[in-house]
Amino acid sequence: MSKEITIDQAVDMIKDGMTVMIGGFLAAGSANKIIEAMVKAGKKDLTIICNDTAYPDKGSGLLVASGCVKKCIVSHIGTNPVTEQKMKDGEMEVELVPQGTLAERVRIGGAGIGGFLTTTGLGTLAAEGKRVIEVDGKEYLLELPLRADVALIGASVADKHGNLIYRGTSQNFNPLMATAADVVIAEVKESVDSMAPETIRTPFLFVDYIVRNK
């Protein structure tokens, strides 16, 4: 059974109020066509989990600038002044997470692990509201897993089964996020009948649907 769907079908699966993971880094490796279609469809009240909020006119930042997002969980927002302004004005909640911590929270969300301990953020604003656990006389923050209703993955190549390959640096966060959502939709630039097993970065078992980036 083919996993290929249209962009409109993909957007229909993303309901207002959902939590959506968006792979990539500064819109490179993001499902940009799907994001543009989400904006046109007027999606709202989304919580997005991504490395950054890209730019106001592309990537996850387009969702922010278009008023689709109520909360974002990210490692930085410095390239998108709209995100900063919305946070200052109280129009959107921003949870800033150290980049390595963000990646690990997504990873353990996909692995079914209940949390992990880290010293990153101790004694800073990042520690507010979090449990501190002592192990062998040393303090650690307990960081909890992240999961989403939908993950939007930007891949370079997909085969007919849904196995994915990422070229260059476009794999940023994508392989992790493909394991940590109830529904995984991959936007791909190229389709092939098959690929060498050793080149596969995200196995087909994690991918529910594929959208061709035409």
Secondary structure as a PSIPRED ss2 file (coil, helix, strand):
# PSIPRED VFORMAT (PSIPRED V4.0)

   1 M C   1.000  0.000  0.000
   2 S C   1.000  0.000  0.000
   3 K C   1.000  0.000  0.000
   4 E E   0.000  0.000  1.000
   5 I C   1.000  0.000  0.000
   6 T C   1.000  0.000  0.000
   7 I H   0.000  1.000  0.000
   8 D H   0.000  1.000  0.000
   9 Q H   0.000  1.000  0.000
  10 A H   0.000  1.000  0.000
  11 V H   0.000  1.000  0.000
  12 D H   0.000  1.000  0.000
  13 M H   0.000  1.000  0.000
  14 I C   1.000  0.000  0.000
  15 K C   1.000  0.000  0.000
  16 D C   1.000  0.000  0.000
  17 G C   1.000  0.000  0.000
  18 M C   1.000  0.000  0.000
  19 T E   0.000  0.000  1.000
  20 V E   0.000  0.000  1.000
  21 M E   0.000  0.000  1.000
  22 I E   0.000  0.000  1.000
  23 G C   1.000  0.000  0.000
  24 G C   1.000  0.000  0.000
  25 F E   0.000  0.000  1.000
  26 L C   1.000  0.000  0.000
  27 A C   1.000  0.000  0.000
  28 A E   0.000  0.000  1.000
  29 G C   1.000  0.000  0.000
  30 S C   1.000  0.000  0.000
  31 A C   1.000  0.000  0.000
  32 N H   0.000  1.000  0.000
  33 K H   0.000  1.000  0.000
  34 I H   0.000  1.000  0.000
  35 I H   0.000  1.000  0.000
  36 E H   0.000  1.000  0.000
  37 A H   0.000  1.000  0.000
  38 M H   0.000  1.000  0.000
  39 V H   0.000  1.000  0.000
  40 K H   0.000  1.000  0.000
  41 A H   0.000  1.000  0.000
  42 G C   1.000  0.000  0.000
  43 K C   1.000  0.000  0.000
  44 K C   1.000  0.000  0.000
  45 D C   1.000  0.000  0.000
  46 L E   0.000  0.000  1.000
  47 T E   0.000  0.000  1.000
  48 I E   0.000  0.000  1.000
  49 I E   0.000  0.000  1.000
  50 C E   0.000  0.000  1.000
  51 N C   1.000  0.000  0.000
  52 D E   0.000  0.000  1.000
  53 T C   1.000  0.000  0.000
  54 A C   1.000  0.000  0.000
  55 Y E   0.000  0.000  1.000
  56 P C   1.000  0.000  0.000
  57 D C   1.000  0.000  0.000
  58 K E   0.000  0.000  1.000
  59 G C   1.000  0.000  0.000
  60 S H   0.000  1.000  0.000
  61 G H   0.000  1.000  0.000
  62 L H   0.000  1.000  0.000
  63 L H   0.000  1.000  0.000
  64 V H   0.000  1.000  0.000
  65 A H   0.000  1.000  0.000
  66 S C   1.000  0.000  0.000
  67 G C   1.000  0.000  0.000
  68 C C   1.000  0.000  0.000
  69 V E   0.000  0.000  1.000
  70 K E   0.000  0.000  1.000
  71 K E   0.000  0.000  1.000
  72 C E   0.000  0.000  1.000
  73 I E   0.000  0.000  1.000
  74 V E   0.000  0.000  1.000
  75 S C   1.000  0.000  0.000
  76 H E   0.000  0.000  1.000
  77 I C   1.000  0.000  0.000
  78 G C   1.000  0.000  0.000
  79 T C   1.000  0.000  0.000
  80 N C   1.000  0.000  0.000
  81 P H   0.000  1.000  0.000
  82 V H   0.000  1.000  0.000
  83 T H   0.000  1.000  0.000
  84 E H   0.000  1.000  0.000
  85 Q H   0.000  1.000  0.000
  86 K H   0.000  1.000  0.000
  87 M H   0.000  1.000  0.000
  88 K H   0.000  1.000  0.000
  89 D H   0.000  1.000  0.000
  90 G C   1.000  0.000  0.000
  91 E C   1.000  0.000  0.000
  92 M C   1.000  0.000  0.000
  93 E E   0.000  0.000  1.000
  94 V E   0.000  0.000  1.000
  95 E E   0.000  0.000  1.000
  96 L E   0.000  0.000  1.000
  97 V C   1.000  0.000  0.000
  98 P C   1.000  0.000  0.000
  99 Q H   0.000  1.000  0.000
 100 G H   0.000  1.000  0.000
 101 T H   0.000  1.000  0.000
 102 L H   0.000  1.000  0.000
 103 A H   0.000  1.000  0.000
 104 E H   0.000  1.000  0.000
 105 R H   0.000  1.000  0.000
 106 V H   0.000  1.000  0.000
 107 R H   0.000  1.000  0.000
 108 I H   0.000  1.000  0.000
 109 G H   0.000  1.000  0.000
 110 G H   0.000  1.000  0.000
 111 A H   0.000  1.000  0.000
 112 G C   1.000  0.000  0.000
 113 I C   1.000  0.000  0.000
 114 G C   1.000  0.000  0.000
 115 G C   1.000  0.000  0.000
 116 F E   0.000  0.000  1.000
 117 L E   0.000  0.000  1.000
 118 T E   0.000  0.000  1.000
 119 T C   1.000  0.000  0.000
 120 T C   1.000  0.000  0.000
 121 G C   1.000  0.000  0.000
 122 L C   1.000  0.000  0.000
 123 G C   1.000  0.000  0.000
 124 T C   1.000  0.000  0.000
 125 L H   0.000  1.000  0.000
 126 A H   0.000  1.000  0.000
 127 A H   0.000  1.000  0.000
 128 E C   1.000  0.000  0.000
 129 G C   1.000  0.000  0.000
 130 K C   1.000  0.000  0.000
 131 R C   1.000  0.000  0.000
 132 V E   0.000  0.000  1.000
 133 I E   0.000  0.000  1.000
 134 E E   0.000  0.000  1.000
 135 V E   0.000  0.000  1.000
 136 D C   1.000  0.000  0.000
 137 G C   1.000  0.000  0.000
 138 K E   0.000  0.000  1.000
 139 E E   0.000  0.000  1.000
 140 Y E   0.000  0.000  1.000
 141 L E   0.000  0.000  1.000
 142 L E   0.000  0.000  1.000
 143 E E   0.000  0.000  1.000
 144 L C   1.000  0.000  0.000
 145 P C   1.000  0.000  0.000
 146 L C   1.000  0.000  0.000
 147 R C   1.000  0.000  0.000
 148 A E   0.000  0.000  1.000
 149 D E   0.000  0.000  1.000
 150 V E   0.000  0.000  1.000
 151 A E   0.000  0.000  1.000
 152 L E   0.000  0.000  1.000
 153 I E   0.000  0.000  1.000
 154 G E   0.000  0.000  1.000
 155 A E   0.000  0.000  1.000
 156 S E   0.000  0.000  1.000
 157 V E   0.000  0.000  1.000
 158 A E   0.000  0.000  1.000
 159 D E   0.000  0.000  1.000
 160 K C   1.000  0.000  0.000
 161 H C   1.000  0.000  0.000
 162 G C   1.000  0.000  0.000
 163 N C   1.000  0.000  0.000
 164 L E   0.000  0.000  1.000
 165 I E   0.000  0.000  1.000
 166 Y C   1.000  0.000  0.000
 167 R C   1.000  0.000  0.000
 168 G C   1.000  0.000  0.000
 169 T C   1.000  0.000  0.000
 170 S C   1.000  0.000  0.000
 171 Q C   1.000  0.000  0.000
 172 N C   1.000  0.000  0.000
 173 F C   1.000  0.000  0.000
 174 N H   0.000  1.000  0.000
 175 P H   0.000  1.000  0.000
 176 L H   0.000  1.000  0.000
 177 M H   0.000  1.000  0.000
 178 A C   1.000  0.000  0.000
 179 T C   1.000  0.000  0.000
 180 A C   1.000  0.000  0.000
 181 A E   0.000  0.000  1.000
 182 D E   0.000  0.000  1.000
 183 V E   0.000  0.000  1.000
 184 V E   0.000  0.000  1.000
 185 I E   0.000  0.000  1.000
 186 A E   0.000  0.000  1.000
 187 E E   0.000  0.000  1.000
 188 V E   0.000  0.000  1.000
 189 K E   0.000  0.000  1.000
 190 E E   0.000  0.000  1.000
 191 S E   0.000  0.000  1.000
 192 V E   0.000  0.000  1.000
 193 D C   1.000  0.000  0.000
 194 S C   1.000  0.000  0.000
 195 M C   1.000  0.000  0.000
 196 A C   1.000  0.000  0.000
 197 P H   0.000  1.000  0.000
 198 E H   0.000  1.000  0.000
 199 T H   0.000  1.000  0.000
 200 I C   1.000  0.000  0.000
 201 R C   1.000  0.000  0.000
 202 T E   0.000  0.000  1.000
 203 P C   1.000  0.000  0.000
 204 F H   0.000  1.000  0.000
 205 L H   0.000  1.000  0.000
 206 F H   0.000  1.000  0.000
 207 V C   1.000  0.000  0.000
 208 D C   1.000  0.000  0.000
 209 Y E   0.000  0.000  1.000
 210 I E   0.000  0.000  1.000
 211 V E   0.000  0.000  1.000
 212 R E   0.000  0.000  1.000
 213 N C   1.000  0.000  0.000
 214 K C   1.000  0.000  0.000
